[in-house]
C-alpha cells in the first residue's frame, strides 16, 4: 500500500489531544475520501489512535456538511429550470426552515431529558438510603417473570395464517390479503398504497429525509464496539447550522436481541436462535401474554413512550449496557425501540452482521443510501463476509427438520388451508431429497458436489425454491414448526437424567428449518460465486456451501453508500481488497493510505533470522527435519533471552505445532544436563496460550504479574522476565495489547500458511485461477482482435495467450495463498507497539522472510525499519549483536 498524497487545507478536526502528523494525514485522507464519495482503504498502525482519528475526521466532515450543503438544499432536489428564481429561493427557504424547526424541537427534548437524568441521579442516592430495590419500584418485572414462568396449553398460536396462493401472501383476518386487493387495477392499487402510506402507522421516517447523512461505524466484536463508544465521548464538536448544541454527538448503539433483550425469561437464554424464537413467540401470544416491553406503534401512549426512549438514548453517548438499563427503567424494549433513534442519530455503531447482511438491515429499517460506512478492524472483512454467507447442513439436521415438519402437518392438517398444505408438502419433499442424497453420496471427504446434482434430482426441479423461501419467510413457518417441536419436547414427561440430556440436545438443535432454507437459497446463486462440498465428521454427513466471491454480497453496500471506509492497523496486503472486494470499482475511485507509526524510527528494530546457532538454515516447512528444526529453534530462543529484556511473545503457526515444540523442548537431549524447556524457563518464566478461551485471561494475568515483579522499569539492564508462547490467529494474536515491558520482543516462528490440501483452500485457489485466467484471456483476445480479424488470428497466437493465462493464473493463486498467510502475520506482530514512547524488536525466524516479495507484504512502518537486501546479515550472531545494541540505547 502506498501513501496517498494529501493536498488538503488545514482543518480543525476537534481532536481532544494534539494530534501527531500521521493522525492529521489520516484524518485529512478520510475527510477527502468522504467528500469525494470514494472508497478508502486506510491503514494506521495499532497504537496510533486510529479509532479516534476515524471519529474526528468523519464527524468533522458531517458537521461541516450539515452547515455547507444546507445553503444549497434546493440544488440537490429535483427542480424545474423553467421556474423563476424567486420560486426556487422561496422553496429552499421553506425547506430550510422546516429542517431547522425539526432539529430545534429535538434539541429541546434532549435538553429536557438531560435535566431529568440529573434529577434521577440525585434520586438514586435517596432510593438507596431508603433501601428500595428496583423490583419493588417496578412491579412490572415481577408480573412479567410470573407470567413467563406460567405454563399454558394453547397450541393455536403455532398454526400459520391462511395462505393465498394467487397473491402469494398470508391472508388477513377477514380473508383478504393485508397488502393488496386482487380485483382492482395496478393503477388503483398503487393509488391505494400511497393513501395507506399517508395515513398508516409507519412513522419510522417521519423525521428523516434524503438530506440526512449518518455515519454507520461497524466493528467485529462487542468489546471493540464498547471501546469505540468510549472514544466517542472524548471529542466535542462545534454546532452546525442544523444542530446547535456544542455537546456530545447523537449516537445510537445497535446490537442483537442477545445483547439488548430485557425480558426476564428470554434474556436468560444463551443461544441467539432460542432468544429470537422466544421473542417471536411472545409477540404472537394473546394480548394478555405478549411481551410487555414491546411497544405497539398503533397506540398513542406507546408511540409517545418510544419517542421518549429515543430522546433518552440521543441525549448522551450510550453503550449497550446503558440501553438495557434505560429500557428497564422505562419498560421499553431496547432492541425494537432503538430503531426509532437511528433515524435522528449522527453515528450508529453496530457489529459486522447487522451491517453486512441485508436481511438484518431490512429488519432494523437501516438504509445506507448516501450514508458514510466505516468498517473498523477491516483486516477481518474478507473472512467475515465469507464466514457469514457460508453454511453447512448435516444429515441429522435434515432428519430432525423433516420429523418436525411431518409432526406439525399431522397435528394441524385439518386446520390448514390448501395453500399451506401444498407448500408444506413441497418442503417435506425437498427434505426427503436432501436426506436421500446424503445417504447415497459415494464421494470422498471434501469432494465437490454440483449444485445441480442436489437441485435437479427426483422432481425437485419442478419446485420453485424462491417461492418456498418466500412462503417460509412470510408465513413464519420455520419459527412455528420449531416452537411447536420445542413445546412438545418440553411438555413430555421425562424422569431419568439421560433423557433430560437428550431433551436439552434436541431443543438446542431444533431451529434447523430456517438454516436448511438458507442453504437451499445459497444453492441458487451462480456456481462461480460459491461451491458445495461433502464432509463426514464424527459419523455425521454434511453438505457445506463455501462462498468464493465476497464482492457479491458487499456490492449493495458499496453502491448504496456515499462512501465506504475500510480501516485497520494492518491492512497489508491491500491487493486482496482491490481484487476480491472491489473488482468492479475503477481504481481511481479507491484511495489508499498507509501511515507510519508515531514512534521514532529508532524505537523499533526488525530483523530476519535465517540461520541458527550452528550456522544451519532455519526453514520451518512441514516435512523438513521437523525435530531438528524444533531443537534449533529452542537454542535460538535461548540465545535471544540474553539480549531481550522483560517480556518476549513468540508466535507459532498453529496450536498443534506449538504443542509439538513444547513437548520436544521438555525432552532431555543427548549429553545435555537439562532440557531446552528448563534452560529457557530458568531465565524467563514460560507461559503457554491455552486452547480454552476461558483460561486466556488467567494466563495473561500470570504473565503480566511475572513481568511486573522483574520489570525493566526498575532494572533496565536485567534480561530476566517471562516468555509467552502464542498462536497466530489465536486468542492472543488479536485484541490483546502487549505494551511496554509486556513485549520487548515479538518473535514470529515460520510462516503460518493455511492447509493447502483443505477443500476450502483448494476451492478458493481454483476460483482465483479461473477468474484470473478468464480476465487475462478476455484482455489478450481483445488486443488480438484489434490486429486481426476473428478468422485470421494465427493459431500460434492462441497458444501464446493460453500460456500467458496459465502463468497469470498460477501467479495469482500463489499470491492469494501468500496473502492469507501474511495478513495473519501482520495482525500478530502489530501487537507490541502501543504508544509513542514504546519500543520493541520484531524478529522473523525463518529464512523465507528474507524474500523481498514477502517483505513487501509487511506493514510499511515495519518494512521501512527492516534490514533488507543482499547486504542484510540474517545470521543469528549478527542479529544478536544488533538486538543488544538496540536495547543498550533504551
N, C-alpha and C positions, 0 to 999 in steps of 0.2 A: 504494500500500500504506500503510495507516495503522498507527501504532504501537499495539500492544495494551497495555492497562493491565495492570500486573503487581502483584498484591497478595500475593506470596509472602512467607513469613517469611525472615529472614536465614538463609542457608545457607553452609556452608563447602564450596566446590567443589574444594578442594585444588589450586587453580591454582598453578603453580610461581612465578608472579610476582604482584605486587599488581595485581589486575585493575582496569581502568577501569570506570566506571559502566555504559557501554554493554555491556561484556562481562558484567557481573553481570546486566543486564537480559536479555541474550541467553541466558545460562545458566539463569536463572530461567524464562524463557519455554519453553526446551527441556525443563527438568525437569517443568514443569506439563503440557506437551503429552504427554510420555511417561506421566506419572501418570494423566492423564485419558483416555489412549488415543485421542488426536485426530490430525489431520493438521496438520503445521506447515509454513508457508512463511515461512522466516526469512531476512532479508537483513542482512548485516553487511559493510560496505564492505571492499574489498581493502586489506590492510594493517592490519586491526584485530584480528588474531589469531582469525579465525573458526574455523579448524580446531581449534585448541587449546581454544577455548570449547566446541565440539561434543564433544570428547573428555571434558573435565572435567565438563560438565553431564550427559552421558549416563552416564558411569561412576559419578558420584556417585549418580545415581538407582539404577543397577544394584546398587551395593554397599549402599545403604540398603534396597533391596527384598530383597536376599539376607538381610538381618537381620530386617526387619519382617514380610515375608509368611510366613516360615517359622514365626513364632509362631502362625500360624493355618492351618497346612498343611491340616488336615482339612476346614476350611470350604470349601476350593477343590475338594475331591473330591466325587464322588457319595456321598451319605450317606443313611441311613435315619433319619428323625426319630424313629422309634419306639425306636431303640437307646438304652440307658441312657447317661448322661453319662460314666460311668467307662469304658464300652467305647470311646466316641469319643476320650476322653483317652488311653487306652492305645494305640489305633491311631495317633493323632497322634504320641505319644511314640516309637513304634516306627519310623514313617516318618522322623521327625527324626533318630533315632539312626543309621538306615541311611544317610541322606544325609550326616551328619557323618562317619561312618566312611569313606565312599567318598572324600570330599574330603580327609580326613586322609591316606589312602593315596596319593592323587595328589600331595599336597604333599610327602610323604616321598620319593616317587620323584623329584620335581622337584629337591628339595634334593640328592639323590644325584647327579643329572645336573650340577647346578651345581658340585659339588665335583669331579666328574670333569673338567669343562671347565677348571677352574683348573689341574688337573694336566696336561691336554693342552696348554695354552698354554705351560707350562714345558717340556714335551717338544718343542715346535716348535723352540725355540732349540737344543736338543740335536741334533735331526734336521738342522737347517740346518748346524750346526757340523760334523757328520759327513758332510755332502754327500749325503744320501739324498734322492731325488726321490719324489714322491707315487706315481709309476707303479711304482717299484721296491718301494715298501711295499704297493702294492695291485695284485697280479698280475692281478686280475680285469679291470682296464682293458685290459691287453694282450690277454687272452683274448677279451674282447668285441669289441675292434677287429679282431682277426684273424678271428674267426668272422663278423663283419658284412661283412668285405671278401671273404669266400669265396663264390663263386657256386655254385649248385646248381640242378638242372633239374627239381625236383619241381613238378608242376602240380596235384596233387590238393588242395593247400591252397586253390586257387581255387574249388573246387566247393562250392556251397551245400548245406547239410544237407537231407535229405529233408523235404518239406513235407506236413503232414497237412491236407487241405482241409476235413475235418469239424471239426477243432479249431481251424483257422486258426493253426497254430503249427508250429515245427520239431519234428521227432521226435528223441528221444534215441537213443543208440547201439543200444539194444535194441529200437528201433522204436516205443516209446510216447512220448507227449508228456511233456516234462520237468516240466510244471506240473500237468497234470490227468490223471485216469483216466476214460475215457469210459463205462465200464459200471457206474458207481456213481451213486447219487442225489446231488443237490446238498447234502443234509444230511450225507451221509457224506463227500463231497468237502470240505466246509467243516471237518469234524472233522479230516480228514487234513491239511489246510492248517495247522490250529492245531498239530497234533502236529509237523509239519515245522518250523513256526516255533519250537517249543520246543526242538527237538533239532538244528536245522540249523546252518549255518555263518555265518549273518548276524549278526555281533556288533557292527555299527556302532552300535546304540543301546543296548548293554548298560549303558552308564554315563550314559545320557541319559533324562530323564523330562520330563513335561509342565510341571514347575515351573521348569525351567531357562531363563531368559531370556538372550538374547545380543544383541549389537549387530552388525548387518551394515552395514558402512561402505563405500559404493561411491563411486568417483570415475572420471573418464573415461579417464585415461591412466596408464601405468606410472610415469611421473615424478611425477605428482601423488600416487599411492599411496605412492611412496617417501618423499615429503615428509610424508605422514600418519604413516608409521611412525616417522620422526624425531621428530614431535610426541608420539607415544605414549610415547616414552622419557622425556619431561620430567617429568610429574607422578608423585607417589607417593600411592596411595590407602590409607586405613586398612583394617584387616582387617574382614571381616564375620563374622557368626555361622558361616557355612559356610566361608568362605575366610580362614584365619587369618593368612596371610602378609601383611606390610606391603610387600613388594617389588613388582616390576612386575606389571601385569595379565597375564592369559593371552590371548595373541593368536596368530592364525593368518593368514598372507597366502595368498590363493588366486590362481591365475592359470592361463593356458592351458599346454598342452604346450610351446608355443614358448618360454615363459619358464622352464619347470620341467624339461623333459626333460634327462637327463644321459647318455643313450646316445651314445657317441662318434660314431656314424654318423648317427643320426636328428637329433641336436641341431645338426648342421652344415647341415641343410636349411633353406632360407629361407622357403618357403611353408608357412603353417599347415596347409592341407589336405594337403599332402605329408607333413608331420610326423604328422598324425593317422592318415593311411592307413598309413604305415610302422610306426607304433606298433601299430596294429591287426593288421597283417600279422605282426609279430613275435609277438604273443600267439597267433596261430593256428598258428604253426610247431610242429614236433615239439618234445618236451620239451627235447632237447639243443640246440635252436636258438632257444628262446624268449628274450625279453629277461630277462637275469639279475637286473635290478633290480626286476622285478615280483614282488611277494610273493604267494604262494599262501595264502590265509587258511584253507585246509583243513589246512595243515601247521602243527604246533605251533611249530616253530622260526621259521617266517616270521611267525606271529602275534606271537610274542614280539618279533621284530625290528621289526615295525610299531609295536608299543606303545612300544618303546624310542625309535623315531624320533619318535613323538607326544610322549613326555615330553621329549625333547630340544628339540623345537620350542616346547613350552609353558614351558620353563624360562627363557626370555628373550624379549625382543621382537625378532622376526626380520624381515628383509626378504626379497625374492625371491632375492637373491644368496646370503643365508645358507642358504636352503632347498636350493639347489643344492650348496653346499659340504657341508652336513650329509648330504645324500643320497649324495654321492660318498664321504664318509668312512665311511658305514655300508653302502654298496652297496644302497641302498633308493631306489626311485623316488619323488621328492618329489611328483609330480603325483597319484599314487594314494594314497600313504601319508598325505598331508596331510588327506585326508578324515576319517581317524580322529581327528585332532587337533581338527577342527571341533566334534566332539561335546562336548569338555570346555573349549572356549575361552570367553572373555567377549567378545572383539572379533574379528570376521572382516573383514579388508579384501579387497576384490575389485573388479575392473573392471566397468564397466556391463554388458557382455554376459552375464557369469556370473550377475548378479542379475536382469536384465530378461527373459532367455529361459528359459522353463520347462523346455526340454529340457536346458539346462546345469544348472539347479538339480536336476533329477532325476538327471542323471549324477553330480553331486557329492554326492548324498544330502542336499541342503540343504532343510530345512523352515523356512518363515517363520512357522509358526503361533505366535502370541503373542510374536513377536520384535520387536525395535526395528530399523527400517530407516532408515538415514541416507544420503541421496544428496547428496554434495557437488558443487560446481560445477553446480548443478541448472539453471542458465540454459540448459544444453545439453540438458536432458532431453527436451523435446518433439521436438527434431530427432534426438536419439539413438534414440528409440523408432521414429520414422518411418523412419530410415535402416536400423535393424536388421531391420524387418519389411517393407521394400520390397525388391523384387528385379527382376532382368531376365534374360531368356534370349535368346540370339541364334540366328539360323538356323544358323550354324556350330556352335554348341553342340549343337543338336538333331541335325544330320547326324553329327557326331562321336560323340555318345552312341549314336545308332542303329547306327552301324557297329560300335561296341564291343560292344553287346548282341548283335547278329546274329553277330558273330565268336565271342562267348562261347557262344551257343546252338549254333552249328555245331560247335564243338570238343567240348562236353560233353553234347550232346543224349542220347547213349546212356547217360550216367551220371546223368542227372537223372530223378527220378520224375515221375509225371503232374502232381502239384500244382505243382511248379516249372515245368514246361513250359507249363501253362495261364497262369500269371501272367506269365512272361517273354514269351509270345506277345502277351498283352494290353498289356504295356509297349511292345513294338515297334509295335503298332497305334496306341497313343497318340502315340508319337514320329512315326509316319507322318502322322497327322492334323495335328500341330503343324507339321510340315515343309510340308505342302501348304497349310495356312492362311497361313503367312508368304509362300510363293511366290505365292499367288493374291490376297493382300490388295491392294486398289486404293486404299486411303485415303492421305491426305497425311501428311507427317511431323507427329507429335504428335496424330494422330487418335485419338479414344477408341474402344476395342474393347469390345463387350459380352462379358461373361464367358460368357454362354450361346452366343454365336457360336463360342466355342472348345470348350466342353464338350458341346455338343449337336449336333455335326456327325458325319456318316459313321459312325453307330453307336457313338460314344463314350458316348452317354447310357446304353448298356447295360452299360458297365463301371463297377464300383464303385471310385471313386477312393480312398475311405477304406480299402478292403480292399487295394488296390495299395500304398498308402503303408504300411499295417501289414505287408504281406509284405516290402517292401523293407527296412523297419527291422529286423524280426525275423530275416530270412534273411541280412541284411548283404550283399544282392546288389550294391548300388552299389559298396561297397568291393571286393568280389571281382572284379566286372567291371573296375573301374578298375585294380586291382592286376594283373590278368591282361593288360590292354592295355599297361600300363607294362612288364610282364615281356616281352611280345612286342617292344615298341619297343626296349628296352634290349638284347635278345638279337639284334636284327638286325645284320647286318654292314654297317657304314656307313664309307665311306672318305673321301669328299670333305667339305670344310668346309660346303658348302651344305646337305647332308643332315644333318650334325651340328646345324646351327642349326635345321633343321626338326624334328628329333627333340626338341630341348630345348623348342621351342614346343609341340609336341603333348603332351609329358609334363606340362608346366606346365598344360595345358588339360584334361587327362584327367578330373579329378574334377567331372563335369558332371551325371551322372545324379541325384545327390542334390539338386543345385540345381534341376533340372527338376522333380523330385517336390515340392520345397518350393514352387515356383512354382504347380504344379497344385493343391496343397493351399490356397494363398492364393486361388486362383480359387473355391474352395468357400465362402469367407467371404461373409457377406451383402454385397450390392453397395453398400450405403451405407457400409461400412467401408473400402472401397478401390476404386480404378479401375484399368483396364488401358489402356495406350496403345501405339500403334505408333510406332517410331522407325527411321530409317535413318541410320546413321553409318558413314563410311568404307567404303561398299559392302556393309556387313552389315545385316541386318534384325533388329530386336529387338521383343520383347513385354515391356513394363515394367509391373510391378504397383506402384502407389503407395498406401501406407497413408494413409488420411484421418482415421481415428479412433484416436488413440494411447491413449485411455482403455480401449479394448477389451483390449489386451494388458497394461495396467498394473493392471487391476481385480483380478486374482487376488492381486497383492501387497498391495493396499490391504485386501482382505477377509481375508487370512490374518494379516497382521502386527498386532501390538498397536498400533503407531503407525508412521507414515511421516513422515519429516522431509525436506523439500526445503530445502537451504541454499545460499546463493551470495552473492557480493559484489554482484551486480547482478541482482535478481530481477524488477525492474520491466520491462515492465508485468505486474503479477501477475494481471490479469483473465484472461489466456490460460490459466493453470494451473487456475483455477476452472472455466472453461468447457470446456476441451478435455481436461483430465486427470481432473477430479473432477466431471463434470456430474451424477452420481448421488448425490453426497455432500451431506447437509444443510449449509447454510452455517454453522450453529452448531458443527459438528464440525471446522471448519477455523480454526486460529489463524494470524494473520499478524503479522509484526513487521518493521519497517524501522528499523534502528538508525542513529543519527547516526555521524559519524566521530570518531575520537579526537583529531583536530587541532582547535585553536582555530578559531573562525569566521573570524578574520582571516587564517588561513593558506591560504585558498582564495578565489580570485576567479573568477567565471563571468559571461561576457557574450556576447550575440549581436551579431555584426557584420552589419548588414543592408545597408549601403551602402559602396561602395569609395571610394578617394581622390578620384575625380572627382564623387562625390555620386550616382552612379547605383546602382540597385538590384542587389544580389547575390543571384541565384537560380539555382542550378545544376541546371536541368532538362535533359533530354536534348537538346532541339532549340532551346534559347533562346540565340541568338547565341553559339554554342559557343566560337569563337576569342576573341571579345571578352571573354567571361566568364573565360577562362583568363588573358588578359593582365591583367585587373583583379585576379584572384586573385594573380598574381605580384607586382603592385605592393603589394597589401595585405600579403603575406608580407614583402616588402622593408621596409615601414614597421614591421611588428611586430618585426623583428630588432633595431631600435634601442632597444626598451624591454624586451625579454625577454632576460635573461642566459642564458648557457650553452646547455643543450640544448633544442631545440624538436622535438616529434614531430607531424608533420602527417599526418592520416588521410584517405585518399581512398576513394570508394565502391567502386572496383574497380581491378585491375591495369591493365586496358585504359585506363581514364580517367587513371590516374597516368602511364602511359607517354605518352599523348597530351599531357598537361600538360608533361611534361619535354621532349618533342620541340618543342613550341611555345616554351617558355622559352629553348631553345637557339638559336632563330632571331632574328636581329637585326631589331628593329622600325625602321620609317622614322624617320629623323632621330635615331636613338639611337647613342651612341658604343659601347655594349656591350649584350650580351643580358641579359635578366632573369636567366637562369641564372648568368651571370658576376657580376652585381650581388649576388645572394644568396650565391653561393659565395665571393665576396671577403670578405664579412662573417662568414658561418658556412659551414663546410665541409659540402657536401651529400652525404648518403648515401641510397641508394635500396634499398628492400626487394626482394630478388630473388624470382623465381618459384620457383627451385630451392631447396628447403628445405635442401639440403646446404650452401648458401652463406650461410645466415642467420647462423650463429654467427660467421663471419669478418667479416661486415658489422657485426654488433653489437659485436664486439671492436674494430674500427677506429673505430667511432663513439664508444665509451667512451674509447678512447685519445686521440682528438682532443679530447675534453672534459677529460680529466684533465690534459692539457698546458696548458689555459687555464681551469682550474676557478675558479669564483666563491668557492670555499673560501678561496683566497688573494687574489683580487681581486673583491670583492663588486660593484663598480660596472662591471666590464667586461662589455660586451654581445657579445663575440665568442662563439666556441664552435662548435657544429655543429647541423645540422638533418637529421632523419631523415624521409624520405618513406615512409609505410607504407600498408597497405591494411586497411580494415575487414573482419574475417573472415579475414585473412591470418595468416601465421606470427607476426607481431609484435603482433597485437591481443589475444592471449590467452596467458597463461603467462609473458610477459616482464614483468619489473618495472622500470619506469623511475623509480627512486627518486632523490631529491636532485637534483643538477645534471644528471642524465641527461634530465630532462624538467621544466624550469621552466615550459614552456608546452606544453599539449596543444591542437591545433587540429583541429577537425572540419570538413572541407570538404564541404558539401552533405549530402543525406540518402541513405543507401545502400539505397534501395528495391530489392527483388528485381525481376527481369524480369517485368513484369505480363503479358506475352504468352506466357510459357513454359507448356507443357502442365501442368506440376506446379502452378504458381500459379493458373492458371485453374481446375483441378480443385479445389484447396483452397478457393478463394473461392466456387465454386459449392456446395461441401459446406457451408460456413459459411452461405451464403444459404439453402440448402434447409432445414437443421436449424433455423435461426432462424425462417424462415417457418412451419414446422410447429409449433414451440413457441408462437409468438405466436398462431397460428390456433387451436390447441387451447385456450389460455388464454382468448382472447376469445370463442370459441364457448361455453365453459363458463359465462362470465358472462352471455351472452345467454340460455342455456337456463334460467338462474335467473329471468329476467324473462319469457320467452315459452315457449310450448310449441314443439315442433320444427316443426310446420306453420305456426305463427303468426309466425315470425321474419320481419320485413319485409325484402324484397329490398334496400332501401337500406342496411340494417344489414350485410348480407353484403358489399356493395360497399365500405362503410367499413372492414370488417375486412380485406378484400383489400388496400386501400390501406395500412392500418396495417402489415400483414405485409410488403408490399413495401418500405416505408420502413425498417422494422426490419431487414430482410434487407440492404438497401443499407448501412445504418449499421454493421451487424456485419461486413460484408465489408470496408468501408473501415478499420474498427477493427483487424481482423486484419492487413491489409496494413501499416498503420502500426506495429502492434506488432512485427511481424517486423523492420522497419527499426529501430525504437527499441531493441529488445533488442540488436541489433548495435552501435548507437551506444553504449549504456551499457557494454557489455563493453570497448569500446576506450578510452573516456575515463576509466575507473576505474583505469588502469594507472599513473597518475602520482603518487599519494599513497601512501606505503608505511609511514610511521610517524608518531608524534605530533608530531615537530618538523619534518616535511617541509612544504613549501609549493609552490604552483604556481598558474597560471591556466589555465582551460579556456575556449576561445573557439570559438563556433559560427558558422562563416562561411556563412551562408545566411539570407535574410530569413524563411524559413518557420519557423526556430527561434524566432521571436518569437511564434508562435501558442501561446496558452495551452493548447490541447489537447495539443500535442506536448510542451510543457514539463512538463505533469503526468505524462508518462510517463518523465521523468528520475528517477534515484535521489533519494530525499528529501534526502540530505546535500548534493547538488549543487543541487537545486531551491530549498532554503531559503537558499542563498547567492547566488542568481542575481537580478540586477536584472530585474524583470518589470513588466508592466502598461503602461498608456498613457504613463506618465511616464518609462519606461525609454528612455534615449537610446542607440540602436543604430548611430549614425553612427561611422565609423572614427576620426574625430578625437576624439570623446568617449571611445571605448574606449581609444585610445592614452594619453590623459591618465590614465584610471583605472588602466591597467596600470602606467604609470610610477610613479604614487603608491603602488601596491601593493608594488612592489619596493623603493622608497625606504625603506620601514619594515623591510625584512628584512636 
